[in-house]
Amino acid sequence: RVTLLVHRWPEEEPEGFNRLSYQGQTYWATKHKGFGLATWKSPDDKLVITVVTDKNKDGALEIAHAMRKEIDAQVRSNNVALLASTILQD
């Protein structure tokens, strides 16, 4: 199982994540409650893409890296747009 999230980049680096270099790319990754998370900045540095999977942190990095190549290429070619929205609850 893989979930892909797109959200705004926080003002500061995310807490609780390890900053890692994986095959020449920078990621922020962690494992939390049985899920591996791997995050990277979009090509325009405005948004963050996060992969959440039931694999460990290394498995999440592997999946994220494979997906990043395709997603970043599509964003750079203007074939897709990344959108982020916020849902506020009382």
Buried (B, 14 or more C-beta within 10 A) or exposed (E): EEEEEBBEBEEEEBEEBEEBEBEEBEBBBBBEEEBBBBBBBBBEEEBBBBBBBEBBBBBBBBBBBEBBEEBBEBBEEEEEEBEBEEEEEE
